[in-house]
Amino acid sequence: MRVFTLFCVSGFDLNYANNFPLRGVKDTLWEGGVRGVGFIWSRLLKNMHRVSNQMMHITDWLPTLYEAAGGDVKKLIKPDGVSLWSALSEDAPSPRTEMLHNIDDVRHIAALRSGDWKLRLGHTYGGNWDSWYAPPQVDDDSAAPLHLFRSPLSKILAQPTPPPNWSDVVISCGPKPANASSNCQPTRTACLFNIRDDPCEFNNVAASHPDKVQELMGWLAAYNATQVKPANKPIDPKSNPKYYGYVWTWWKTLDEDGKESYIQEGFNSIPASSKNMNKFQKPKTSDL
């Protein structure tokens, strides 16, 4: 049994976590921050050579691949996701019709997808990454670069002939309205988008669908009532890579009794907030 999958993973660095033509970037709740692409190949697929548009969450991969391997998903203990193997293999409807993108009461952001509808509140980075960021080679803000379909990879995937719905790979948003950047003010009131018709989130339709907004706000409240208190810990200056040869690595260990201790000799006697940290001798790379 062979199943090969590949899906997007990116960081927020000098590439700006670009996901054009979708709106926003990574660590935002716009489609550009929550939507990804990938492909799957296996001789077990019953309906091959096509573009899939079924809704799927990353947590669905575990039960999906488990079922593909012959496992009984009913034996999984409270999985976070659902199996989409039938949907992916046979092009059946996706069993997933809803997904909670995030609820963060610390940053005051939330987003929920239900069917074609998406509700979102708040923004990250003060809204400074809420726009659309076309790569330099693209002049039209509403279309993906066509040269991607002439790349070596696209030629391989298109053999012997392109899938009949090959054009679905391209997200076409149409002309961007003049008020696209201003019609949604998520820190003031909830915004509502129809992702199927408006994947680039140009048009906030909350005002014309108040019942749908109220419905999704109710779902958000229900999810929020079940959340666990965040376990975030304050920044520890002793984790700074400069103390470890400028390498990102672990800086604490746990003994058999669960007690924490620093791996760097001398750190255990210095308070985490102490100014003496700046005077601590940095180790040599050869000592690591």
PEFEN-V56569 format. One record per pair of residues at least 6 apart in sequence whose ideal C-beta (glycine too) atoms are under 7 Angstrom apart, sorted by the first residue. I is the first residue (numbers start at 1). GAP is how many residues later the second one is. Records with the same first field share a line. If there is no record, write none. Layout:
I: GAP / GAP
//
This chain:
1: 43 / 68
2: 40 / 41
3: 37 / 39 / 41 / 62 / 65
4: 36 / 37 / 38
5: 33 / 35
6: 32 / 33
7: 29 / 31
8: 28 / 29 / 30
10: 7 / 16
11: 6
12: 13 / 14 / 15
16: 9 / 117
17: 8 / 9
18: 7 / 115 / 117
19: 6 / 13 / 16
20: 112 / 113 / 114 / 115 / 118
21: 111 / 120 / 121 / 122 / 123 / 150 / 152 / 179
22: 8 / 9 / 10 / 13 / 149 / 177 / 178
23: 7 / 8 / 9 / 109 / 177 / 178
24: 6 / 7 / 8 / 9 / 105 / 106
25: 7 / 8 / 104 / 108
26: 7
27: 6 / 97
28: 95 / 96 / 101 / 102
29: 72 / 73 / 80 / 82 / 91
30: 100 / 171
31: 164 / 168 / 170
34: 67
40: 48
44: 24 / 45
45: 44
46: 43 / 44
47: 42 / 43 / 44
49: 114
50: 41 / 113 / 115
51: 112 / 114 / 115 / 117 / 118
52: 36
53: 115
54: 30 / 33 / 34 / 40
55: 39 / 41 / 42 / 44
56: 28 / 38 / 40
57: 24 / 39 / 42
59: 21 / 22
60: 21 / 22 / 24 / 36
61: 20
62: 17 / 19
63: 10 / 13 / 16 / 18 / 19 / 20
64: 19 / 20 / 21 / 24
66: 7 / 10
67: 6 / 16 / 18
68: 17
73: 10
82: 13 / 14
84: 10 / 11 / 12
86: 6
87: 6 / 7 / 8
97: 17 / 18
98: 15 / 16
99: 14
100: 12 / 123
101: 10 / 11 / 12
102: 7 / 8 / 9
103: 7 / 117 / 120 / 121 / 124
106: 124
107: 15 / 17
108: 14
109: 12 / 13 / 14 / 15
110: 11 / 12 / 110
111: 7 / 8 / 9
112: 7 / 104 / 107 / 108
113: 82
114: 102 / 105
116: 78 / 79 / 80
117: 75 / 77 / 95 / 99
118: 75 / 77
119: 71 / 73 / 94 / 97 / 98 / 101
120: 66 / 71
121: 65 / 69
122: 64 / 65
123: 7 / 63 / 64
131: 50
132: 9 / 68
134: 7
137: 8
138: 7
141: 35
142: 30 / 31 / 32 / 33 / 34
143: 29
144: 26 / 27
148: 6
171: 28
173: 26 / 27 / 29
176: 26
177: 25 / 26
180: 22
183: 20 / 21
184: 7 / 20
190: 16 / 23 / 27
191: 13 / 15
192: 12 / 13 / 14 / 17 / 20 / 21
193: 8 / 10 / 11 / 12
194: 11
206: 7
236: 36
237: 35 / 40
238: 13 / 24 / 26 / 29 / 34 / 39
239: 12
241: 6 / 7
242: 40
243: 21 / 37 / 39 / 40
244: 39 / 44
245: 38 / 40 / 43
247: 41
251: 11 / 12 / 13
252: 8 / 9 / 10 / 11
253: 8 / 10
254: 6
255: 6
261: 7
262: 6
266: 14
270: 6 / 7
//
